[in-house]
């Protein structure tokens, strides 16, 4: 009997942390329709899971993600079919900030085009010092417009436009300086660095984290007055929530807070 191919996306849950691993290393973990569906299904499964506190998005092989599969896109031919793929991708990308759980990109190699978009769309990102980031579509006749949405919301405009207009790669240190990633580490330190960060976040009160993440992204699209109004509602709700009451009591009483599991 023919062997069953490995899943395109692997999932491991441990200690309140769900690790999703893009699992097509020979194809540089391309965001095919199949991969997009697997990611979407996993995010929807995690969304209401009260046990999962943090999500790590990792990848197998040398490269993190090379973006869309151009062979798949070329085979579609028709613009409507191509547009449907990008609609599917955008829906998956938007699922990340909508998750109550923070998502950390664990970048062990190159991230190109929609792969760089995926890194930018995650809440946090840790990369190895040899990682490269590039939005090279402009070189081949298709401007990286959809990656530009996430990248343009992470980087200053001129930095984002430099990536998008030149199609030239930036290294991990430059990505750190420009705000695309949070930390740069050596390859042998990546696992520990990401796990340490995930565990730290997982130790925080979950309702507070979920409300804070949701409020942060909402206020980013508002004017200053509306942003402060929303933020005031979020933080006052935090203080009124059992987690906030426990945290305030613990602070005043000079003890560690006790969060309900």
N, C-alpha and C positions, 0 to 999 in steps of 0.2 A: 504493500500500500504506500502511496506517496506520503511523505512527511508533511505534517501541518505546519505552515509557516508561523514563525514567532509573531506575536501581536505587535502591531506598529507602535503601541504605547503600553508601557509597563507601569504598574502601580504597586506601591508597597506602603502600608500603613503601620506606623510604629510610634508609640509614645505620643500620640496626638498629632503626629506629623505625617502627611501624605506626600510621598515622593512619586511624581510622574516622570517617566523617562522616555523621551523620544527614542524609538528603537528601530531605526532604519539607517545604521551607521554607514553602510556601503553606498547609500544614496544621500549622504550628508543630512539625513533626517528632514527631507523635503516636506513642505506643507502641502501634501496632496489632499484631494478631497477626502480620502480615507483617514489621513492623519488628523485633518480638521474635525471630522466627525468623532474620532476617538477622543480628542481633547475636549470637544463640546460635551460629549456624554460624561466624561470624567468630572468636569467642572460642575455640571448639573447634579451629579451624584454627590459631590462633596458639599455643595451649597447648604444643604439642610442637615448635614452630618454634625451633630453637636460634639462628637468625640474629636473630630479633626480641628486643630487650632491653627495650623500653618500648612501651606503647600510649598513644596520644593519642586521646581520645574527643571529637570536635568536632561541630559542627552547622552546617548551611547556613541562610542567611537571618537575620532579625532576632532570632528567638527560639531558645533552646537546645532546649527540649522542654516542651510543654504537658501532658504526662502521657498518660493513656489517652484513647482516642477514645470519647466518651460515646455517639455515634451507633452505633458498633459494639456497645457494651455494651447499649444500649437494644434494638437489633435482636435480640440473643441472647434477651432476655426471661427465659428459664429460668435459675434460680439455678445449676444444675449447669454450664451452659455458661459463665456468667459466672465461676464459680469456676475452671473450667479455664483461662480466660485469665489469671487472677491466679496460678494455679499455674505457668503458662508464664513469666509475668513474674518471679516469685520465683526460678525456676530460672535465668533469665538473670542476675538481680541477683547471685545467689550464685556465678555463674561468675567474677565480677570478683575477689573476694578469693581465689578458688581458682586463678586464673592465676598462674604463676610470675613473669610480667612485671608490674611496677608499671603502673597505669593512671592517667593524668592526665586529668581533665575540663577541657576548654577551653571556658569558658562565656562566649559572646559576647552573650548576651541572657537573657531571662526563663526561669526554670526553675520549673514549677508542678507540684504534686502528685507523680505518679510521675517527672516530670522533675527535681524537687528530690531525690527519692529516688535517682535515677540519679547526680546530683552527689555526694550523700552516700555512695553505695556505692563510688565510685571511691577509690583510695588517696590521691590528691592532687587538688586543684582550684584552678585559676587563673581569675579572673573579671574582666570589665571593670567599671569603676566605675559603670556605669549598669545593671548587672544587678539583677534582682529575684528573690526566692525566696519561694514561697508554697505552703502546703498548705491550699487553700481548700475542700476537700470538705465540711467541717462546715457551711459556709454553705448548701450545696445538698442536705444530707440524707444524705451518705455520708462518715463520718469517714475521714480519710486514714490508715487503720490500717497498710497495708503500707508507705507512705512513712515512717510512724512508726518502723518497725523500723530502717531505716538512719539516719534523722535522730536517733532516740533513742540510737544508738550513737556519734554524733558530738558532739552537743550535751549540755550539762547538762540534767537532767530538766525543770527549770522553763522553760528556754529552749525545749526541744522541745515541751513542753505548751503554751506560749504560741503557738507557730506552729500547732499542731494544733487548739487549742481556739478561737482567734480567727479563723483563716483569713485573717489580715491579712498582707500582704507585708512582707518585710524587705529593706533595700537591701544592696548588696555590702559596705559597711563594717560593718554590723551582722552580716552573715553571717561576716565575717572575725573579728570580736570573739567571736562565739558558737562558732566552730570548725567551721563548715560548709565553709569554703574556706580555702586557704592564703595566697593572695596576691590583691591587687586592683591592677589596672593600667588605664591609659587604653586606649581601643580601638586606637590606632595602635601600642601596645606589646605587645598580647596575643600576636601570633604569635611575636615574638622571645623574650618571657618564657617561654612554654610550651616552645618549641624549646630554649632554653638549659637549662631544667630537665630536659627529656627527655635531652638530650645528656649532661648531668652524671651522671644516673643510669645511662645507657647505658655510661658509661665505667667503671662499677664492675664487679667480677667477678660474672658472672651466677649462678653456683651459690650464692655467698654471698647475693646479693640474693634469689634464689628461696627459699632456706632461711630467711632472715631474715623475709621477708614471711609465709611459711607459719607460722612459729613465733609471730610477733607476733599473728596473728589467733587462733591456737589458745589462747595463754595468756590472751587477753582474756576468755575464757569460763571460766577456771579460778579456784580460790581461790589465795591468795598462795603457799602452799607448793608446790602443783602447778605453778603458773606458773613459779616459780623453778627447779623440777626440770626442767621442759621447756626453759626458757631455757638452763640449764646444759648440757643435752644438745646443743642447737642450736649454742651458741657453741663448745663443745669439738669438735664435729664440724667447725665452720668452721676451727678452728686445725689440725686434722688433715688437712683437705682440701688438695690441691695449691695452690689459690688462697691459702689461709690461710698455708701454709708460705712461699709466694713473697712474700706481703705482709709477713710477719714479718721475713723476710730483708731485704727492701727497706727496711723501717723501720730495722732495726738497722744496715744498711750505708749508710743515708742516700742512697738512690737511689729513683727511681720504680719501682713494680712493673711487671712485664711480664706481662700477662694473655694466655693462649692464646685465639686466635680460635675 
